[in-house]
Amino acid sequence: MNATERMAEFIVTTRLERIPDAVIASAKRAILDTLGVTVAGASEPVIVTVRDDAGLAVPGAVVTLSVGSGPDQGNLTIAGGPEMKSVSGTTDAQGGLSATYVAANVQSETLVVVNGITSHADFPDPVVRSTMITVLPAGVPFLSLRVDLPLGDRVQQGSSIPMEVTVTDQDGGQVPDAWVTVSLTRPPGSFPGDPTSNPSSGTAAEMATVILTASTTATTGNYAVDVWADKAGFVSAFAPTFLVTVVIAPTPTFTITVDTVPPSLVVSVNGFSHTAPHLFLCPVGAIVTLFAASPQGAGGTRHPFASWSNGGSQLHDITCQGDATFVAVFSTEYEVTLDTSPAGQEMLLDGLAHGAPHTFWCSEDAEHTIEASAVRETGGYRYRFASWSDSGTISHTWVCDAPAAITATYTVAYRILVDTSPAGLQLVVDGVAVAGPHVAWCDHGSTLRVDTPIEQGGSARYRWRSWSDGGARSHAIPCSGPMEVRATFDPIPTGVAAAPVVLVAAVIVSVAGVAALLLWRRRRGNAAAPEDPTPRA
């Protein structure tokens, strides 16, 4: 049995389940690709592709290739370098390294084993992989077979991958009528006929692209794929056994975005709070619970929940059926305080009466009518509207566009009761003659001047005695609060009603008497004793 027959027997008779898992894993991490057959003295490309367990390229891996030490085993070279039994290089960005095998001038069919050792700092264990090249003596017609998997060696359940097959002769020309056969060795317990090769055999032209398909129920695992080509008068070609892995089709996932208007508010997804916008992946058919807490905000601004963009309630479920965005829409409200100075006055908000201070929340850009009382009297106080702090009129429309404190300012006057005891006597209040009792209003911080005649009355006459606040008969009262001030009078007895006139007369007579007496004394010095000049009453 020659080398080609031994290799064919190994390929056909070795079952996949007898290959250790570690060997399969290593095989997937480093793939050596050659045409498998060459002629004595010719050069054959050796391509190394290094991938990780997920099938991703591993750049920067150190690859060492070697052949046997015998003279019939040929040599290797990388990038035109010297031909040696062992060469080393580093994989490129695609995880690949290209080398060349130079066959020896053998006189008989020779089997050459090319060994590859791959190492990388990110992977603790080196990977060892080998391939075989059959070297035929010059002049022997033979077929070479190349198999490529342009989309990789992993096929999802319910999906397919292409396999490209090329058959050439010893001179490099294509052999379209060579017969190509594909064989898949399935793991134990897998369903017969799954996955499938379409077509599974045919001419090289018909087998240029083969589709490997796994059904939705295909058993997951590694499938050994063998490909060989035959043609009468040629040495048959066998591609090195490679593995195709059937994997579970991933459940489709969708990107769900949960956002808010205004932005950056808080949303809840399945009970967990997130600041919007929040993105997450959602498997098809999954149910997700959305919730928008309300109200949100701090200080004088808050945001009550208004609606969801999908029309859902504040707490509702969604079903993931595709990429989607869900927006929780919030309105904006501002805190507003209406007050008065002095405090405690009544005002109208949209026609409803409220005592000050009154705090409420208003929707953004909403219009409200605020109105102050023009004049209000209570308990000896009179409040007269002066101004609003927003410069509005006594009744005006206000637009809610920010937190606000709006104050109505009033002037304050105090009730001053000016009276007499006994009642009904005459008073003078701020220059105006009035009868007691008299009510006057006095602005805060001002004064009220009160006065009264010293005597007054008709048949019954009265003389002023005092004011209740201790002031003079005419004095100013400081206005600092409601008060009563009373002028007290004493009655004048009727028997002495004319006494002031008699007294005046007596004073006049006395003055006249003094003058006459002086005149008499002056004359006395010039004449004899005169008569007594004192007037007689």
Buried (B, 14 or more C-beta within 10 A) or exposed (E): EEBBEEBBEEBEEBEBEEBEEEEBBBBBBBBBBBBBBBBBBBBBEBEBBBBBEEEEBBEEBBBBBBBBEEEBBBBBBBEEEEEBBEBBBEBBEEBBBEBBBBBBBBEEBBBBEBBBBBBBEEBEEBBBBEBBBBBBBEEBEBBBBBBEBEEEBBBBBEBBBEBEBBBBBBEEEEBEEBBBBBBBBBBEEBEEEBBBBEBEEBBBBBBBEBBBBBBEEBBBBBBBBBBBBBBEEBBBBBBBBBBBBBBEBEEEBBEBBBBBBBEEBBBBBEEEEEEBBBEBEBEEEBEBEBBBBBBBBEEBBBBBBBBBEEEBEBEBEBEBEEEBEBBBBBBBBBBBBBBBBBEEBBBBBEEEEBEBBBEBBBEBEEEBEBBBBEEBEEEBBBBBBEBBEEEBEBBBEBEBEEBBBBBBBBBBBBBBBBBBBEEEBBBBBBEEEBEBBBEBBBBEEEEBEBBBBEEBBEEEBBEBEBBEEEBEBEBEBEBEEBBBBBBBBEEBEEEEEEEEEEEEEEEEEEEEBEEBBEEBEEEEEEEEEEEEBEEEE
